[in-house]
């Protein structure tokens, strides 16, 4: 009976250790024993877009200058700038918002800024 218990424990432990490795097989990144810790496998990438959709996006990016900007950022090994959310507010608009906020809104803002 003891042998059966240890065998069941060994099978369960082996399965628990092997499952993360098996589940990452569908990912593009796999754990490796090297210094990097992971290896990239581009052939494991599963796209949800058609070739025509990707081609259309590339043409649009080429027209609006986004493609050139991304290629320059890549060559410089610099981070890609975030797209703007639109025009910012003027100083008067921000001051007016701060003056018109309720006590609860002010408390929530100060708690957020204080990190509590």
Secondary structure by P-SEA (a helix, b strand, c coil): caaaaaaaaaaaaaaaaaaaaaaaccccbbbbccccccccccccccccccaaaaaaaaaaaaaaaaaaaaaaaaaaccccccccccccccaaaaaaaaaaccaaaaaaaaaaaacc
